[in-house]
């Protein structure tokens, strides 16, 4: 099946927009839910349920980021804004190959979430997944950084400056995502500690720190996603 026939400019553009909507819309729920979890006096069962809900909703932006990679590549080619030197066969191989990698990546992400939700940390799969996830993020970051900068200086694969700028902003989003992961690393254990051992000022302070530490990068990523949407719609650059 050809990219040109089943993922033409209009359909893939719709998918691109829906991913942006899911990214921002779902993440607002994550942000709001985290503000309730850290309140004093919340019932243990309610706190744990909210924590699981927030972690589940957080999968939406993560899946959207991964799918943005093949969708962005496909949209650039289908719109005539990039990769125009590739033949139809080559773009199909690239698109479906990247999409396959994205599908496996998402499967591993979901399995890591299920293990974490069951209270399991540091399993062999999780350790290997973290390494592969970091490697893939670095590879994607370098790809879009190099191609974006090269296109802006006049010798790259993206034919329009606004697409090159979107590639650079996407790099920033990936970097902020790593910042979020680091800041959010104690979010799952902190509410579980309160549920299992009881609410104390010290444990509430730990939970509050685990949530509020992620707010600056979360707000930064909201801004970056909005900038990317503006670049795509207004074609600034």
N, C-alpha and C positions, 0 to 999 in steps of 0.2 A: 504494500500500500504506500502510495506516495504522499509525502508531506504536502505537496502542492494541491492534492485533491481532497485530502481529509482534514488538513489543518491549514486552510487558506487564511488570508489576512484577517477577514472579519471573525471567523470562529476562534482563532487563536488569540485575537485581541480581546474577545469576550472572556476567555479563560484567564488571560492576564489581568483583566480588571477584577474578575471574581476573586482571584488570589489576593489581590490588594485589599479588597473589601473584607475577605475572611481574616487576613492578617491583622488589620486594624480593629475590626469589629469584635472578633473573638478575644483579642488581647485586652480590650477594654474590660471584658468580664473577668479576666485574670487579675487585672489591676484592682478592680473594685472588690473582688473576693478576698484578695490579700489584705485589704484594709479591715475587713470584718474578722478574719481569723485571729489577728493579733490583739483584739479587744479583750479586756479583762472580763471575767464572769461568763464567758461563752461556755455552754455545756460541752463536756469532753466529746460526746458523740457528734454534736454539731460541728465542733472545731475540726475533727478528723474528717468528717464528710466534706466540709468546705475545702480542706486541704487537698483531698483526693480530686474534688471537682476542679480546683485551680490547676492542679498538675495535668489533669485531662484536657482542660481547655488550652493549656499552654502548648499542647501538641499542634494546635491549629496553626499558629505562626511558624512553628518549626517545620511543619510539613509544607506550608506555603513557601518558605524560603527555599527548600530543596527543589520543589516543583518549578520555582521561578527560573531555575537554571536552564532546563530544556525548553521551557516555554519562551524565555527571553531569546534564546538562540533561534528557535523556530519563528518567532514573531519578527525578529530582525531580518531574516531571510525572506519570509513571506511578504513583508512590507517593502522589500527592496532597499533596506537601510543597512544591510551588512551581509558579509559572507557571500557576496555576489559572484566571487570567483569560483565558488564551489559548484560542481555539477549537481544535477538532481539526485543522482545516485550517491554522491558524496554527502550531500546535506541530509539525505535520508539515513545514511549510515551514522552520521554524527548525531542527529536528533534522536533516533531510536536507541542508539548506544548509550547516550547520556540519560535518556528516560529510563532505560533498564537499570543503570547504576542508581538513579534516583529512587526507583521502586525498591531495590534491595536496601538502600540507605534508610528509607522510610520503614521498611519491615524491621530492620535492626533497631531503629528508634523506638518503635512500638513495643518490641520485646524488652528493651531496656526499661521502658516505662512500666510494663507489667511486673518486672522483677522488683523495681524500686517501690511500686505500689504494694507489693506483698511484704515489704520490709527487708528485702534481700539487697545487700550492698557488697560490692567488691567481688562478685562472682567472676569466674574466668571470662565468661562472655562479656560482662560489663567492662572489664579491664581492656579487653581487645577492642570492644566497640568504641570506647573512649579514644583509643589510639587511632583507629581507622577514621572515626568522625573528625578528629582534629586534623588528620592528614588530608582528608577530602576537603575540609573547609580551607585549609592552607592552599591546596591546589587550585580551588575555585577562586580564592582571593587573589592569588598570583596571576591567574589567567585573565581575570577581568581588570586587574590593575595594569598589567602590561599592555593588553589590547586597548584599554581605555586611554591610557596616556599616549600610546603610539598613534592612535586615531586622532587625538587632539592636536598632535604635532604634525599631522598630515601623512602618516604612513602606517595605517592600521586597517583592521578588518571591518570596522564600523564606518559606514559611509556618511553618517550625519553626526554633527557635533553633539546634539542632544542625546543620541544613543551612547556616544562615548562618555558623556557626563553621567548618564544613568549607570554605566558600567563602573565608574569611579565611585558613585554614591553606593552602589551595591557592595563594593569592597568595604566601605565604611560601615554598612549595615552588618556585614559578616563579622567585622572586628568588634562592633558593639555587642553582637550576639555572644561572643566569647566573654566579654565583660559581664554580661547578664548571667551567663552560666557560672562564672566565678563568684559573683555577688550572691547568687541564688542557691549556692551549694549546700547551705544549711537549712533550706526551707522545709524539706521533707522530714528530716530528723527532729527539728525543733518542736512542731506541734505534736509529734508522736511522743516526745519526751514528756510533754505536759499531760497528755492523755494517760500514759502509762504510770507516771509518778506523781501526778497532781499539779495543780497550778500554784506557783510561787512567784514572787516579784522577780527573782533571778531568771526563772524559766520564761516568764513573759518578756523580760528584757532581751533574752536570747532570741525569742521569736520575732520581737519587734525589730531587732537588728538584722535578722535574716531576711525580713521582708523589705524594710526601708532601704537597705543597702542596694537593692536592685532598682529602686525608683529612678535615680538619675539616668542609668543606661536605658531603662525602658522608655522614659520620656524622650531621650535622645533618638532612639530607634523609631519612635512615632514620627518625630520630625523628619528623619531621613527618608522614611517610607513616603511621607507626604511630599517631600521635595522630589523624589523619584517619580511620583504620580504627576506632579506639576510639569516636570521636564518632558514626560511622555505626552501629556495632553497639549501643552502650549508649544512644545518643540523648541524650547529655549536653548540657545547655544550656537 
